[in-house]
Amino acid sequence: MKRTIIEIDEAACTGCGLCAQACHEGAIAIVDGKAKLLRDDYCDGLGNCLPVCPVDAIHFIEREAAAYDEQAVLKAKREKLTAEAVKNVLAAKKPDAPAPDKLACGCAGTQVRQLRHEKTACPDTPAQPGQLQNWPVQIRLVPVRAPYFNGCDLLIAADCTAYAYGNFHADFIRGRVTVIGCPKLDNTEYAEKLTAILEQNEVRSVTLTRMEVPCCGGLEYAARQAIAASGKTIPLRVVTISADGEILEQVEE
């Protein structure tokens, strides 16, 4: 079948390994100092690896390729986790063996973490009203020609950002039309839908909120691709949020 899949420019690749870390499907590995696509059916075509490449050596292409095989990916992950777990057990049995640096786990976005926040005394204040001004909000559900898109400032938010950042409604949703999505969970082409929204409406600006995990790279890439494909000059602001609710980076273009 002909589908969207990544292509790696080996001549430009520096072998830094960032793409392999960002690929939560395990489709990329560093072989002989260069990034390699191990198997076509491991690549989901979301492009989480693209934004992290410092030399722009990874691009999307359309070519004949095996369909993405989620079951094969899950099987490979289970086998890898089992091998790592066995390795850790054997290492722990050695005399004076240090504790493993980290638990065997999948992608960074699914790594278990317990977050703790300082308790602060808050005065009794009434609940603040929500700032959401449109419905639906899921990217895959919103109509391309919904009337609220015309003349709006658009917020594209990764699902988890509203839970991680405490003042999300006041700082990001207020005054903006909101659409949300998760490239790890949704089986949809965000770039195509977002391009249609930008092409068919007069959107004044785009703010994108994403988490620090590599999985969110697919959403950022889709937004950038949509703006470019729309043929319009639309200001873009990308805000990266940590799991404990801190703004790590803000980039305006």
Phi and psi in degrees as GROMACS dihedral restraints (atoms count N, CA, C in turn):
[ dihedral_restraints ]
;  ai    aj    ak    al  type     phi  dphi    fc
    3     4     5     6     1   -94.1    20    10
    4     5     6     7     1   125.7    20    10
    6     7     8     9     1  -152.5    20    10
    7     8     9    10     1   173.6    20    10
    9    10    11    12     1   -79.0    20    10
   10    11    12    13     1   130.8    20    10
   12    13    14    15     1  -151.5    20    10
   13    14    15    16     1   160.1    20    10
   15    16    17    18     1   -81.4    20    10
   16    17    18    19     1   155.5    20    10
   18    19    20    21     1  -132.2    20    10
   19    20    21    22     1   133.6    20    10
   21    22    23    24     1  -107.8    20    10
   22    23    24    25     1   126.0    20    10
   24    25    26    27     1   -83.5    20    10
   25    26    27    28     1    98.7    20    10
   27    28    29    30     1   -63.4    20    10
   28    29    30    31     1   -30.9    20    10
   30    31    32    33     1   -65.5    20    10
   31    32    33    34     1   -36.5    20    10
   33    34    35    36     1   -84.8    20    10
   34    35    36    37     1   -23.3    20    10
   36    37    38    39     1   -62.6    20    10
   37    38    39    40     1   133.9    20    10
   39    40    41    42     1   -99.2    20    10
   40    41    42    43     1    -5.9    20    10
   42    43    44    45     1    74.3    20    10
   43    44    45    46     1    25.7    20    10
   45    46    47    48     1   -68.9    20    10
   46    47    48    49     1   -26.4    20    10
   48    49    50    51     1    88.3    20    10
   49    50    51    52     1    -0.1    20    10
   51    52    53    54     1   -64.3    20    10
   52    53    54    55     1   -35.4    20    10
   54    55    56    57     1   -66.8    20    10
   55    56    57    58     1   -39.6    20    10
   57    58    59    60     1   -64.0    20    10
   58    59    60    61     1   -37.1    20    10
   60    61    62    63     1   -68.6    20    10
   61    62    63    64     1   -36.0    20    10
   63    64    65    66     1   -76.4    20    10
   64    65    66    67     1   -23.7    20    10
   66    67    68    69     1   -80.3    20    10
   67    68    69    70     1   101.9    20    10
   69    70    71    72     1   -77.6    20    10
   70    71    72    73     1    -3.1    20    10
   72    73    74    75     1   -93.3    20    10
   73    74    75    76     1    -9.8    20    10
   75    76    77    78     1    74.3    20    10
   76    77    78    79     1    25.1    20    10
   78    79    80    81     1   -81.6    20    10
   79    80    81    82     1   -18.5    20    10
   81    82    83    84     1  -116.9    20    10
   82    83    84    85     1   140.4    20    10
   84    85    86    87     1  -143.0    20    10
   85    86    87    88     1   158.7    20    10
   87    88    89    90     1   -91.5    20    10
   88    89    90    91     1   116.6    20    10
   90    91    92    93     1  -123.4    20    10
   91    92    93    94     1   121.6    20    10
   93    94    95    96     1    53.6    20    10
   94    95    96    97     1    38.9    20    10
   96    97    98    99     1    81.6    20    10
   97    98    99   100     1     7.1    20    10
   99   100   101   102     1  -132.1    20    10
  100   101   102   103     1   148.0    20    10
  102   103   104   105     1   -72.0    20    10
  103   104   105   106     1   135.3    20    10
  105   106   107   108     1  -130.2    20    10
  106   107   108   109     1   139.8    20    10
  108   109   110   111     1   -81.4    20    10
  109   110   111   112     1   111.4    20    10
  111   112   113   114     1   -70.0    20    10
  112   113   114   115     1   -46.1    20    10
  114   115   116   117     1  -147.7    20    10
  115   116   117   118     1   136.6    20    10
  117   118   119   120     1   -60.4    20    10
  118   119   120   121     1   -39.1    20    10
  120   121   122   123     1   -75.9    20    10
  121   122   123   124     1    -3.6    20    10
  123   124   125   126     1   -89.3    20    10
  124   125   126   127     1   -16.2    20    10
  126   127   128   129     1   -88.4    20    10
  127   128   129   130     1   118.9    20    10
  129   130   131   132     1   -86.2    20    10
  130   131   132   133     1    -6.0    20    10
  132   133   134   135     1    76.3    20    10
  133   134   135   136     1    11.4    20    10
  135   136   137   138     1   -81.4    20    10
  136   137   138   139     1   -24.4    20    10
  138   139   140   141     1    79.9    20    10
  139   140   141   142     1    29.5    20    10
  141   142   143   144     1   -60.2    20    10
  142   143   144   145     1   -23.5    20    10
  144   145   146   147     1   -78.8    20    10
  145   146   147   148     1   -22.5    20    10
  147   148   149   150     1   -64.2    20    10
  148   149   150   151     1   -49.4    20    10
  150   151   152   153     1   -67.0    20    10
  151   152   153   154     1   -22.3    20    10
  153   154   155   156     1   -86.8    20    10
  154   155   156   157     1   -12.7    20    10
  156   157   158   159     1   -71.0    20    10
  157   158   159   160     1   119.1    20    10
  159   160   161   162     1   -75.4    20    10
  160   161   162   163     1   -12.4    20    10
  162   163   164   165     1  -119.0    20    10
  163   164   165   166     1    12.8    20    10
  165   166   167   168     1    55.0    20    10
  166   167   168   169     1    46.0    20    10
  168   169   170   171     1   -94.0    20    10
  169   170   171   172     1    -0.4    20    10
  171   172   173   174     1  -119.8    20    10
  172   173   174   175     1   132.7    20    10
  174   175   176   177     1  -139.4    20    10
  175   176   177   178     1   160.0    20    10
  177   178   179   180     1   -85.3    20    10
  178   179   180   181     1   142.2    20    10
  180   181   182   183     1  -137.0    20    10
  181   182   183   184     1   163.4    20    10
  183   184   185   186     1  -106.7    20    10
  184   185   186   187     1   119.9    20    10
  186   187   188   189     1  -155.7    20    10
  187   188   189   190     1   169.7    20    10
  189   190   191   192     1   -68.0    20    10
  190   191   192   193     1   125.4    20    10
  192   193   194   195     1  -156.2    20    10
  193   194   195   196     1   152.8    20    10
  195   196   197   198     1   -62.4    20    10
  196   197   198   199     1   145.4    20    10
  198   199   200   201     1   -64.3    20    10
  199   200   201   202     1   149.8    20    10
  201   202   203   204     1   -59.0    20    10
  202   203   204   205     1   129.5    20    10
  204   205   206   207     1  -116.4    20    10
  205   206   207   208     1    93.7    20    10
  207   208   209   210     1   -61.1    20    10
  208   209   210   211     1   -38.3    20    10
  210   211   212   213     1   -65.1    20    10
  211   212   213   214     1   -38.7    20    10
  213   214   215   216     1   -65.7    20    10
  214   215   216   217     1   -38.4    20    10
  216   217   218   219     1   -64.1    20    10
  217   218   219   220     1   -46.4    20    10
  219   220   221   222     1   -62.9    20    10
  220   221   222   223     1   -39.4    20    10
  222   223   224   225     1   -62.5    20    10
  223   224   225   226     1   -44.7    20    10
  225   226   227   228     1   -63.0    20    10
  226   227   228   229     1   -38.8    20    10
  228   229   230   231     1   -64.6    20    10
  229   230   231   232     1   -42.7    20    10
  231   232   233   234     1   -62.2    20    10
  232   233   234   235     1   -42.1    20    10
  234   235   236   237     1   -64.0    20    10
  235   236   237   238     1   -39.2    20    10
  237   238   239   240     1   -67.0    20    10
  238   239   240   241     1   -43.6    20    10
  240   241   242   243     1   -63.1    20    10
  241   242   243   244     1   -40.3    20    10
  243   244   245   246     1   -63.4    20    10
  244   245   246   247     1   -44.5    20    10
  246   247   248   249     1   -62.5    20    10
  247   248   249   250     1   -41.6    20    10
  249   250   251   252     1   -68.1    20    10
  250   251   252   253     1   -38.8    20    10
  252   253   254   255     1   -64.5    20    10
  253   254   255   256     1   -43.4    20    10
  255   256   257   258     1   -61.7    20    10
  256   257   258   259     1   -42.3    20    10
  258   259   260   261     1   -60.8    20    10
  259   260   261   262     1   -42.0    20    10
  261   262   263   264     1   -67.1    20    10
  262   263   264   265     1   -38.9    20    10
  264   265   266   267     1   -63.9    20    10
  265   266   267   268     1   -45.8    20    10
  267   268   269   270     1   -63.5    20    10
  268   269   270   271     1   -39.6    20    10
  270   271   272   273     1   -65.6    20    10
  271   272   273   274     1   -37.2    20    10
  273   274   275   276     1   -68.5    20    10
  274   275   276   277     1   -23.4    20    10
  276   277   278   279     1   -79.1    20    10
  277   278   279   280     1   -15.0    20    10
  279   280   281   282     1   -71.5    20    10
  280   281   282   283     1   143.5    20    10
  282   283   284   285     1   -59.5    20    10
  283   284   285   286     1   135.7    20    10
  285   286   287   288     1    56.3    20    10
  286   287   288   289     1    29.6    20    10
  288   289   290   291     1   -72.7    20    10
  289   290   291   292     1   132.8    20    10
  291   292   293   294     1   -69.4    20    10
  292   293   294   295     1   156.9    20    10
  294   295   296   297     1   -65.9    20    10
  295   296   297   298     1   145.4    20    10
  297   298   299   300     1   -57.5    20    10
  298   299   300   301     1   145.6    20    10
  300   301   302   303     1   -63.4    20    10
  301   302   303   304     1   -34.4    20    10
  303   304   305   306     1  -155.6    20    10
  304   305   306   307     1   156.9    20    10
  306   307   308   309     1   -75.5    20    10
  307   308   309   310     1   150.4    20    10
  309   310   311   312     1   -65.0    20    10
  310   311   312   313     1   130.6    20    10
  312   313   314   315     1  -153.8    20    10
  313   314   315   316     1   172.5    20    10
  315   316   317   318     1   -85.5    20    10
  316   317   318   319     1  -134.3    20    10
  318   319   320   321     1   -73.0    20    10
  319   320   321   322     1   164.0    20    10
  321   322   323   324     1   -61.3    20    10
  322   323   324   325     1   -28.1    20    10
  324   325   326   327     1   -70.8    20    10
  325   326   327   328     1   -16.5    20    10
  327   328   329   330     1  -112.8    20    10
  328   329   330   331     1     5.5    20    10
  330   331   332   333     1   -67.5    20    10
  331   332   333   334     1   131.4    20    10
  333   334   335   336     1   -74.0    20    10
  334   335   336   337     1   129.8    20    10
  336   337   338   339     1  -139.7    20    10
  337   338   339   340     1   142.2    20    10
  339   340   341   342     1  -107.1    20    10
  340   341   342   343     1   120.3    20    10
  342   343   344   345     1  -100.9    20    10
  343   344   345   346     1   136.6    20    10
  345   346   347   348     1  -123.9    20    10
  346   347   348   349     1   137.5    20    10
  348   349   350   351     1  -125.1    20    10
  349   350   351   352     1   146.8    20    10
  351   352   353   354     1   -66.8    20    10
  352   353   354   355     1   135.2    20    10
  354   355   356   357     1   -79.4    20    10
  355   356   357   358     1   130.6    20    10
  357   358   359   360     1  -119.6    20    10
  358   359   360   361     1   141.6    20    10
  360   361   362   363     1   -74.6    20    10
  361   362   363   364     1   123.9    20    10
  363   364   365   366     1  -115.8    20    10
  364   365   366   367     1   134.1    20    10
  366   367   368   369     1   -66.1    20    10
  367   368   369   370     1   158.9    20    10
  369   370   371   372     1   -70.2    20    10
  370   371   372   373     1   107.5    20    10
  372   373   374   375     1  -126.4    20    10
  373   374   375   376     1   148.1    20    10
  375   376   377   378     1   -65.7    20    10
  376   377   378   379     1   152.6    20    10
  378   379   380   381     1   -60.3    20    10
  379   380   381   382     1   137.3    20    10
  381   382   383   384     1   -78.4    20    10
  382   383   384   385     1   137.5    20    10
  384   385   386   387     1   -68.3    20    10
  385   386   387   388     1   148.1    20    10
  387   388   389   390     1   -67.1    20    10
  388   389   390   391     1   153.6    20    10
  390   391   392   393     1  -108.1    20    10
  391   392   393   394     1     3.5    20    10
  393   394   395   396     1   -64.3    20    10
  394   395   396   397     1   130.4    20    10
  396   397   398   399     1  -121.5    20    10
  397   398   399   400     1    11.9    20    10
  399   400   401   402     1  -148.8    20    10
  400   401   402   403     1   156.4    20    10
  402   403   404   405     1  -152.3    20    10
  403   404   405   406     1   139.0    20    10
  405   406   407   408     1   -73.3    20    10
  406   407   408   409     1   175.6    20    10
  408   409   410   411     1  -119.4    20    10
  409   410   411   412     1   -19.6    20    10
  411   412   413   414     1   -64.7    20    10
  412   413   414   415     1   132.0    20    10
  414   415   416   417     1   -54.0    20    10
  415   416   417   418     1   -41.4    20    10
  417   418   419   420     1   -73.4    20    10
  418   419   420   421     1   -12.8    20    10
  420   421   422   423     1  -104.1    20    10
  421   422   423   424     1   -24.7    20    10
  423   424   425   426     1   -68.2    20    10
  424   425   426   427     1   137.2    20    10
  426   427   428   429     1   -70.3    20    10
  427   428   429   430     1   137.3    20    10
  429   430   431   432     1   -59.0    20    10
  430   431   432   433     1   -36.6    20    10
  432   433   434   435     1  -103.3    20    10
  433   434   435   436     1    28.7    20    10
  435   436   437   438     1   -58.5    20    10
  436   437   438   439     1   136.4    20    10
  438   439   440   441     1   -61.3    20    10
  439   440   441   442     1   -25.5    20    10
  441   442   443   444     1   -73.8    20    10
  442   443   444   445     1   -12.7    20    10
  444   445   446   447     1   -74.1    20    10
  445   446   447   448     1   -31.0    20    10
  447   448   449   450     1   -70.8    20    10
  448   449   450   451     1   120.1    20    10
  450   451   452   453     1    79.4    20    10
  451   452   453   454     1    15.3    20    10
  453   454   455   456     1   -95.0    20    10
  454   455   456   457     1   162.7    20    10
  456   457   458   459     1   -96.4    20    10
  457   458   459   460     1   121.4    20    10
  459   460   461   462     1   -99.4    20    10
  460   461   462   463     1   132.6    20    10
  462   463   464   465     1  -107.4    20    10
  463   464   465   466     1   121.0    20    10
  465   466   467   468     1  -107.0    20    10
  466   467   468   469     1   112.4    20    10
  468   469   470   471     1  -118.2    20    10
  469   470   471   472     1   130.1    20    10
  471   472   473   474     1   -66.0    20    10
  472   473   474   475     1   139.5    20    10
  474   475   476   477     1   -46.7    20    10
  475   476   477   478     1   -46.2    20    10
  477   478   479   480     1   -73.0    20    10
  478   479   480   481     1   -17.0    20    10
  480   481   482   483     1   -64.5    20    10
  481   482   483   484     1   -35.1    20    10
  483   484   485   486     1   -68.5    20    10
  484   485   486   487     1   -24.0    20    10
  486   487   488   489     1   -85.4    20    10
  487   488   489   490     1   -32.7    20    10
  489   490   491   492     1   -78.7    20    10
  490   491   492   493     1   -38.2    20    10
  492   493   494   495     1   -98.8    20    10
  493   494   495   496     1   115.9    20    10
  495   496   497   498     1   -62.2    20    10
  496   497   498   499     1   -34.3    20    10
  498   499   500   501     1  -105.4    20    10
  499   500   501   502     1    37.5    20    10
  501   502   503   504     1   -63.0    20    10
  502   503   504   505     1   -43.2    20    10
  504   505   506   507     1   -61.3    20    10
  505   506   507   508     1   -47.0    20    10
  507   508   509   510     1   -71.1    20    10
  508   509   510   511     1   -38.7    20    10
  510   511   512   513     1   -88.4    20    10
  511   512   513   514     1   -24.3    20    10
  513   514   515   516     1  -125.7    20    10
  514   515   516   517     1   -44.8    20    10
  516   517   518   519     1   -75.7    20    10
  517   518   519   520     1   -37.1    20    10
  519   520   521   522     1   -56.7    20    10
  520   521   522   523     1   125.8    20    10
  522   523   524   525     1    81.1    20    10
  523   524   525   526     1     5.9    20    10
  525   526   527   528     1  -129.0    20    10
  526   527   528   529     1   153.3    20    10
  528   529   530   531     1   -84.4    20    10
  529   530   531   532     1   132.3    20    10
  531   532   533   534     1  -111.6    20    10
  532   533   534   535     1   132.5    20    10
  534   535   536   537     1  -129.6    20    10
  535   536   537   538     1   144.1    20    10
  537   538   539   540     1  -130.2    20    10
  538   539   540   541     1   158.3    20    10
  540   541   542   543     1  -171.2    20    10
  541   542   543   544     1   167.6    20    10
  543   544   545   546     1  -137.4    20    10
  544   545   546   547     1   109.7    20    10
  546   547   548   549     1   -65.0    20    10
  547   548   549   550     1   -19.2    20    10
  549   550   551   552     1   -78.3    20    10
  550   551   552   553     1   -28.5    20    10
  552   553   554   555     1  -105.5    20    10
  553   554   555   556     1   -32.4    20    10
  555   556   557   558     1   -87.8    20    10
  556   557   558   559     1   129.5    20    10
  558   559   560   561     1   -94.9    20    10
  559   560   561   562     1    74.6    20    10
  561   562   563   564     1  -150.4    20    10
  562   563   564   565     1   158.2    20    10
  564   565   566   567     1   -90.7    20    10
  565   566   567   568     1    94.7    20    10
  567   568   569   570     1   -61.2    20    10
  568   569   570   571     1   -43.0    20    10
  570   571   572   573     1   -59.4    20    10
  571   572   573   574     1   -41.8    20    10
  573   574   575   576     1   -63.5    20    10
  574   575   576   577     1   -44.6    20    10
  576   577   578   579     1   -68.8    20    10
  577   578   579   580     1   -43.8    20    10
  579   580   581   582     1   -66.3    20    10
  580   581   582   583     1   -37.0    20    10
  582   583   584   585     1   -60.2    20    10
  583   584   585   586     1   -44.4    20    10
  585   586   587   588     1   -62.2    20    10
  586   587   588   589     1   -40.2    20    10
  588   589   590   591     1   -63.0    20    10
  589   590   591   592     1   -44.9    20    10
  591   592   593   594     1   -71.3    20    10
  592   593   594   595     1   -35.9    20    10
  594   595   596   597     1   -68.5    20    10
  595   596   597   598     1   -39.9    20    10
  597   598   599   600     1   -96.8    20    10
  598   599   600   601     1     2.3    20    10
  600   601   602   603     1  -138.0    20    10
  601   602   603   604     1   157.9    20    10
  603   604   605   606     1   -92.7    20    10
  604   605   606   607     1    88.3    20    10
  606   607   608   609     1   -91.0    20    10
  607   608   609   610     1   126.3    20    10
  609   610   611   612     1   -79.2    20    10
  610   611   612   613     1   -37.0    20    10
  612   613   614   615     1  -157.1    20    10
  613   614   615   616     1   160.6    20    10
  615   616   617   618     1  -126.6    20    10
  616   617   618   619     1   126.4    20    10
  618   619   620   621     1  -112.5    20    10
  619   620   621   622     1   129.0    20    10
  621   622   623   624     1  -118.2    20    10
  622   623   624   625     1   124.9    20    10
  624   625   626   627     1  -108.6    20    10
  625   626   627   628     1   130.1    20    10
  627   628   629   630     1  -136.7    20    10
  628   629   630   631     1   158.9    20    10
  630   631   632   633     1   -84.0    20    10
  631   632   633   634     1   168.2    20    10
  633   634   635   636     1   -73.3    20    10
  634   635   636   637     1   -15.2    20    10
  636   637   638   639     1   -72.8    20    10
  637   638   639   640     1   150.4    20    10
  639   640   641   642     1   -59.7    20    10
  640   641   642   643     1   -29.2    20    10
  642   643   644   645     1   -53.9    20    10
  643   644   645   646     1   -33.3    20    10
  645   646   647   648     1   -72.7    20    10
  646   647   648   649     1   -11.0    20    10
  648   649   650   651     1   -60.1    20    10
  649   650   651   652     1   -30.6    20    10
  651   652   653   654     1   -64.3    20    10
  652   653   654   655     1   -36.6    20    10
  654   655   656   657     1   -70.5    20    10
  655   656   657   658     1   -42.1    20    10
  657   658   659   660     1   -63.2    20    10
  658   659   660   661     1   -43.1    20    10
  660   661   662   663     1   -62.4    20    10
  661   662   663   664     1   -41.6    20    10
  663   664   665   666     1   -61.3    20    10
  664   665   666   667     1   -40.5    20    10
  666   667   668   669     1   -65.1    20    10
  667   668   669   670     1   -44.7    20    10
  669   670   671   672     1   -63.4    20    10
  670   671   672   673     1   -42.5    20    10
  672   673   674   675     1   -63.4    20    10
  673   674   675   676     1   -39.5    20    10
  675   676   677   678     1   -66.2    20    10
  676   677   678   679     1   -42.5    20    10
  678   679   680   681     1   -62.8    20    10
  679   680   681   682     1   -43.5    20    10
  681   682   683   684     1   -64.6    20    10
  682   683   684   685     1   -42.8    20    10
  684   685   686   687     1   -70.4    20    10
  685   686   687   688     1   -24.4    20    10
  687   688   689   690     1   -70.2    20    10
  688   689   690   691     1   -21.0    20    10
  690   691   692   693     1    75.6    20    10
  691   692   693   694     1    11.5    20    10
  693   694   695   696     1  -110.9    20    10
  694   695   696   697     1   157.0    20    10
  696   697   698   699     1   -94.7    20    10
  697   698   699   700     1   101.5    20    10
  699   700   701   702     1  -121.9    20    10
  700   701   702   703     1   121.0    20    10
  702   703   704   705     1   -59.4    20    10
  703   704   705   706     1   137.6    20    10
  705   706   707   708     1  -122.9    20    10
  706   707   708   709     1   132.9    20    10
  708   709   710   711     1  -123.6    20    10
  709   710   711   712     1   123.9    20    10
  711   712   713   714     1  -112.7    20    10
  712   713   714   715     1   123.4    20    10
  714   715   716   717     1  -116.8    20    10
  715   716   717   718     1   123.0    20    10
  717   718   719   720     1  -103.4    20    10
  718   719   720   721     1   127.5    20    10
  720   721   722   723     1  -117.0    20    10
  721   722   723   724     1   138.9    20    10
  723   724   725   726     1   -84.4    20    10
  724   725   726   727     1   166.0    20    10
  726   727   728   729     1   -63.9    20    10
  727   728   729   730     1   -26.1    20    10
  729   730   731   732     1   -95.8    20    10
  730   731   732   733     1    17.3    20    10
  732   733   734   735     1    88.5    20    10
  733   734   735   736     1    15.7    20    10
  735   736   737   738     1   -97.3    20    10
  736   737   738   739     1   143.5    20    10
  738   739   740   741     1   -81.7    20    10
  739   740   741   742     1   115.2    20    10
  741   742   743   744     1   -87.5    20    10
  742   743   744   745     1   -33.2    20    10
  744   745   746   747     1  -159.2    20    10
  745   746   747   748     1   143.1    20    10
  747   748   749   750     1  -131.6    20    10
  748   749   750   751     1   125.0    20    10
  750   751   752   753     1  -124.6    20    10
  751   752   753   754     1   126.7    20    10
  753   754   755   756     1  -114.7    20    10
  754   755   756   757     1   134.1    20    10
